């Protein structure tokens, strides 16, 4: 299925970017060290494909749609970075052509984006949760969330309406996207909404505004599990 956000992305432009590139000698030294480490782990037959000599690479400075400027290297086939497929960190999943993960350290929150496509599924097994609650949960909350036995969860790769990829946890191992989200009982949604609004009145700083609006959207739609939107940690953070 075609990426619905791809057609909305402006084409890449060739222009001079602000700032200065890394010194050629520094880049060459870093690449040669990286390449030497990689060659120790693969057969010499594979070197031309996975550990090429540096003179077979082009070096580029690119500006992403979040305004960050990165330096990239591509093999010498003439294909620009905007037309290549890059890999996601962690699982190495191939991203749509021209996309690159960019981590932002500045203050802000990851925006919520709608899910437009469901992809591959994987299962992950977890050990028993520790008895002590983590830093983000108090003892009462942890007593509800904690798994007292080892468990396995299903994770689905999803494409968001911004074109970026994230993962969603399925409600059960046998759940499929064709099943649709599981909704809360209609008789519970109204009391849940009233309780939430009363809680915000008594504790106005309980949740940041973007999280309040997400909770309200969840309540209006019947508290679907999994949610039909997901925070995108690749998009630029919002203030």
CORRA-V624145 format. One record per pair of residues at least 12 apart in sequence whose C-alpha atoms are under 7 Angstrom apart, sorted by the first residue. I is the first residue (numbers start at 1). J is the second residue. D is the distance in Angstrom with one decimal. If there is no record, write none. Layout:
i-><I;I>
j-><J;J>
d-><D;D>
This chain:
i-><3;5;5;5;6;12;35;38;39;56;56;57;57;57;57;58;58;58;58;59;59;59;60;60;66;81;82;82;83;83;84;84;85;85;86;86;88;101;102;103;108;108;108;109;109;109;110;110;110;110;110;111;111;111;111;112;112;112;112;113;113;113;113;113;113;113;114;114;114;114;114;115;115;115;115;115;115;115;116;116;116;117;117;118;118;118;118;118;119;119;119;120;120;121;121;121;121;122;122;122;123;123;123;123;124;124;124;125;125;125;126;126;126;127;127;128;128;128;128;129;129;129;153;153;154;154;154;155;155;155;155;156;156;164;166;170;171;171;181;181;181;182;182;183;183;183;183;184;184;184;189;189;193>
j-><163;161;162;163;163;82;51;51;51;75;76;73;74;75;76;73;74;75;76;72;73;74;72;73;236;98;97;98;97;98;97;98;97;98;99;100;101;234;234;234;237;238;239;237;238;239;231;232;233;237;238;231;232;237;238;229;230;231;232;160;161;162;229;230;231;232;160;161;228;229;230;158;159;160;161;228;229;230;159;160;161;158;159;156;157;158;159;177;156;157;158;156;157;154;155;156;157;154;155;156;152;153;154;155;152;153;154;151;152;153;150;151;152;150;151;147;148;149;150;146;147;148;169;173;169;170;173;167;168;169;170;168;169;234;232;226;225;226;224;225;226;224;225;222;223;224;225;222;223;224;219;222;219>
d-><6.6;6.0;5.8;5.2;6.6;6.4;5.7;6.7;6.3;5.9;5.2;6.2;5.4;4.4;5.0;5.5;5.3;6.2;6.0;5.8;4.6;6.6;5.2;6.2;5.5;6.4;6.8;4.1;5.5;5.2;5.2;5.7;4.4;6.2;6.8;6.2;6.5;5.9;6.0;6.6;5.0;5.1;4.6;5.0;5.3;6.5;5.6;5.6;5.3;4.9;6.5;5.4;5.8;6.5;6.4;6.2;5.3;4.1;6.1;5.8;6.0;6.8;5.3;5.5;6.0;6.4;5.5;5.4;6.0;4.2;6.4;6.5;6.0;4.5;6.1;5.7;5.4;6.9;5.8;5.5;5.8;5.7;5.0;6.9;6.1;4.6;6.5;7.0;6.4;4.9;5.6;5.8;5.3;6.8;5.6;4.4;6.3;5.7;5.3;6.5;6.6;5.6;4.5;6.1;5.5;5.5;6.5;5.8;4.1;6.5;5.6;5.3;6.0;4.4;6.6;5.9;5.4;4.8;4.5;5.9;5.4;6.2;6.9;6.3;5.9;5.5;5.5;6.2;5.5;4.6;6.1;5.2;6.4;6.9;6.9;6.3;6.5;6.5;5.2;5.0;5.5;5.4;5.0;5.5;5.7;4.7;6.5;5.8;5.7;7.0;6.5;6.3;6.3>
